[in-house]
Amino acid sequence: MISLKAMKLVIIIPCFNEEKTLDLVVNSIPNKIEGISKIEIVIIDDGSTDKTIDVAKKLGVNYIISNTLNKGLARSFEIGLNKALSLDADIIVNTDGDNQYPQQNIPDLIKPILENKADIVVANRQTNKIKHFSFIKKLFQFLGSSVVRYLSGVQIPDAVSGFRAYSRDAAKQLNIVTEFSYAIETLIQAGKKKLSVKSIDIQTNSKTRESRLFKNMWQHIKRSGSTIVRVFAMYEPFKTFFFISNLFFAPGFLLGLRFIYFYLLEGSTSGHIQSLILMAVLLIVGFQVFLIGLLADLIANNRKLIEKILRDRK
């Protein structure tokens, strides 16, 4: 059942040189949605050098935020999210200015939140059906989403989809710290903070331009991989450093067993001193990494307290 409370929806659209497609995006946003009493649109212009701002003004959007220089999608998303919260949004939808996503699906996107069945809803682009995606790109999209699902515990088929809806409570709990992929970061955060994340299937619109987030697929893989490692380490520091410490402990322990074996078998340590020294070095380094993990875990707990204070102030 859809909530009877009058809800306010704020749609945020990060833009960078989208003068040719912004009107297609804004004009296709539904004017009325069941369960929503007010809809407002926020444009975050990320240092565009074309007529994006002029187009936004002609379209009569509610708010335009202009970055003085290009800060990247993650920063623009964060700015939009904070603006929506300041406008007392009950639900926040993020979409792109390149008309990739079908805005007519916004009612379906926010429905699980209206029905109190989800905190976050992510649109599944069904990338295996997108014709202009190469086989390699489809493969890496699948593998990347699988890694994110495993690390976050969130069962979402399309981890990098930017067409998303957030409840107010969920948005208040998100803190963007990376510079590249807020999509991956927010999913891992959602999983670690036990937020309910659902998915709906959509069909994307025709391609209008090449992606500006990365120069090529390998750069995307590199930057996405870096984001995954950093965010997971931030929320699971002890697991991360415990795994790293075992990379030193395990071979050190095996070398120790080898040394003991030859000592018991031959009754002498002659010729095996090098192994003993290497064992000691590996065990010491492993123990130091383990201690760093304990310290990182304490810092992470402190960060959780700080995040709670910030959430209560939003």
Summary of the structure (lengths in Angstrom):
residues: 314
radius of gyration: 24.4
end to end distance: 28.0
largest distance: 89.0
contacts: 984
relative contact order: 0.11
helix: 54%
strand: 13%
